[in-house]
Amino acid sequence: MSKARKAKKPYLTAASRPGEPDQQTLARSALQPTLLATLTVQAYSGELHDLDLVSLMDGLGEQVAVAKTGDVTRAEAMLVAQAHSLDAVFHACARRAAGNMGQFVKLADTYLRLALKAQSQCRTTWETLALIKNPPQVAFVKQANIAHGPQQVNNGVQADHPVSPGRETENEPSKLLEATHGERLDTPTTGTAGRTDTQLEAVGAINRAKDTGR
């Protein structure tokens, strides 16, 4: 009885562009997201390691085409499945941590950290799914120009007469005291008597050398 011949596995073909070198064609094809995802899925498929590479890549290409149309049904199903998988990882690590608690503290701490990471990723997955189902409403708010000091608001209504520019007001406390009434506080000249007390006049100069009787 002759041995059955093994069927040859199909291989990928890369379409070259006019005037494009072969190495550049291979490099462009190797960077395709669907090809990279196909190799990753095949590496992690486990029992399904013998999946046909071309068929798997065609299936991923179909999913990409559906997503481009705006249909997120596949994405929702994937996120739900991943959330449940992460929940299973959390419980598995939590049970292993409980089994090593009290005897192997470092090992229990490692499992607890892995459990909490799986829990955090599970929560993030559900939040992402909620955003896909209920996208946030985008509100366009007109920004108000708020500045210090006097402002002129037209509100889009054209006035019948020209509007004069705002007048700057002087700040009284910022004036110098010596500029009050246009005089200085201390001058070398002799001031005159005021009207409120006419008997108080300016005192003349005193010659102390001649006035010896005092």
Secondary structure, DSSP 8 states (H G I E B T S, - for coil): -----------------TT--HHHHHHHHHT-HHHHHHHHHHHT-GGGTT--HHHHHHHHHHHHHHHHTT--HHHHHHHHHHHHHHHHHHHHHHHHHHHHTTT-HHHHHHHHHHHHHHHHHHHHHHHHHHHHHS-------------SS-----TT---SS----------GGGS-GGGGGG--SS-SS-----SS-TT--------TTT----
